[in-house]
Structures are given as structure tokens and as C-alpha cells.
């Protein structure tokens, strides 16, 4: 679908690599290991640190699950029963017989859904093991982990074994510019982030040392992505801590800290860059970076997310506030207009595969930014005349047809794209 390409361009342009995680996946991959009376299938975990989370997943073909007892043995030798002679039909897992099929999953944190009450083929995941996987917490993760299977029935087959293990290993991201040094420390557990704290020193003196929970709401649960120390406005370097709120397609947040010489402390501002993120770039070559992002008010407003796009939004950080300078960079605006315009400007009829309303909205907004209101009106009229905005007043819960045009022009005026004379 064409929208995927547009979103990918935005993410590639502005996205950042995630922080290194202390959780790892270790798997046999697709195998066909015969299970006779006994089997010990091992995985070697190369990463060190005390265990803080365990997930066990496996796919086993067996005529009758009640014939087998399965347990997990740690490198230290601690044995935790996973499932013991349960069910009355075939298999653990379903569909494909390898890792790509439905596997049976047990998690150390899962409080409900005991596998002892489950039914073959045990695919109502995740389950709580019969033993307590939390007894493995604190043990050294590095070493040989073994899935043990005792089978009192006909031969069975192990097709896949996967362990997901988190280690309670503190991690740090740090940066420095001149006399200012900043670092964020945190622990990651099953890809959730805990115990995050930020420390800033200036000329060797600690001016801020605080849990993130004390600096902004929910920040301590976000994923730290990177930390930057950079002068944004020609004075003291600012500290920018980039965080990711996590989720299907959301959201980049930046905790920006600015030194206040009057109080000799850092003042904080939380900036939301939404789905598409941001980047720092010196677009006007004056030695100070602009903040290049997107106007995410367009996302969801005029259609579903999968068909969303957004015009560029360029800001400068000056004396503690963001100043919109998008109109100073017409080349970026023209590039945005060209990208979305090719999606609809030559179409003669609506498509069943794509909702064009947000593309039209962005193109029209770009034309107003460029000072071309006549082209904005022409493109909007073209979309209306060819039914590209759909018929009637609504389509899939969003304004359609002439109602869409009215809402768009209202919003563009309210958001400052259309300037009153």
C-alpha cells in the first residue's frame, strides 16, 4: 500500500535507533528433535547478569499431551516444572510445526491462566507455569538452559524452543558538550523501562540528579533512546533526552532542559513529536540547529492513521520557547507537496485501496505555506470534482466531500496556514 512508503520515509528521515536492551531472545529455530522417553534440549545464553524475567515458548507434536511432563532447568541447576501430564489431546501449539506456528508460551510474570487448567493444544497464551518461574530471578543468566521432557507415551517431536530472558543490568546513555555532561541510567525488563534517572553536571558540579518520574509524568516508564547536549540558541548548551512512549505507532517525546543562570538550575520542558519524530539540522547554516518535524495535527484528523501524512513543521528554540519558522524553508515544503501531490493530482476517480483525504489536506496546507492560495484552491476543487474526497458528508467517521473541504479550510485558518489579510 502506498501509504506505507510515505510513513517509512518519515520514519527513516527522523527516527532514531532504540537504546540497547537487556532482554534477549534465544532460540533453536525450526528443528525436528525426536522425544523418546526423555529429552534434554539446551540453549546457550551468552549474556551475563541476574535474571529478572523469563518467557518459555515451545512447539511440540505429541499424540496425547497428558503423556508428557515438561520442565525448565537453569544453568545453576534450578528446575521449574512447566506443565505436568495435562490435557487430553494432541500437541503443544498449532498450525505450522516450527517457530512460525502457534507455540505454547509460559511467562514468569503471568498471574492468571494456569496451564494446569488449560486444554490441548495449549494455545491460549500466555500461561502461568505449574512451578514458579520467579524462583529463577536473581540467578546468573549466562550458561546452558535446558528444556527437559519426560514422555510416557509414543514418540513425540520438538519443533521449536525459544527463551526470552531479561537481566537486571543497569544501562547508561550519556553525552557531553563543553562543561556540560548529562547521563540517563535505567534498567530494562521485558522491554519495559524502570528506575530511570537523569544527572546533569556543569563544570564538575552536579546541578540535577533526579528520577525521571520527578521530572515529567510517566517518563520513567518510557524507553530512553538517546541523550544530546547541544547549544540550540547561541548560549548555554541544552540537554535533550529523547524518550519513546512505546506502542503500535507512537510516540517520540523529548525532555528538554535549559540552564537558568539566575537560579543556577535547569528548567524543563516536555516536547511531543508524536508518531513521526524529529531531527536536529542546521538548515539555514547559521551554526544553530533547527528542529525538523511534522505537524501531527493532521494525523487522525482527516482519516485513518494508515492513510495519514503531515506537512513539515520547522522550529527554532529561542530563549526557552519554540518558534515556528517553517515558511523560511520553501524547498522542504515543495518536497512535501510533491510527495503527497503525486498521490492524487492525476487521479480521475476514487480508489478502493487508499483514502486520499489527508494527502489532499497536506498538499493544500503546503500551498498556503508557499504563498500559493490559488493552487491550493485549484487542487481542492480538483479533488472534489473527481470524487476523491468521497460523496456525502462523512466517510468512515471523518468528514467527506464538501464537508471535508469546509473542515479543512477552517482548521488551516485556525492553525495559521491561511493568514488573514
Helices and strands as residue ranges (DSSP letters): H 2-14, E 23-27, E 33-35, E 38-45, E 51-61, G 65-67, E 68-73, E 79-84, E 104-107, G 115-117, G 133-136, E 143-151, E 156-167, E 171-177, E 180-189, E 192-202, E 205-211, G 212-214, G 219-221, E 223-230, E 238-244, E 252-260, E 265-274, E 279-281, E 290-294, G 296-298, G 305-307, E 312-318, E 321-324, G 326-328, H 330-341, H 357-369, H 373-385, E 394-395, E 398-399, H 401-414
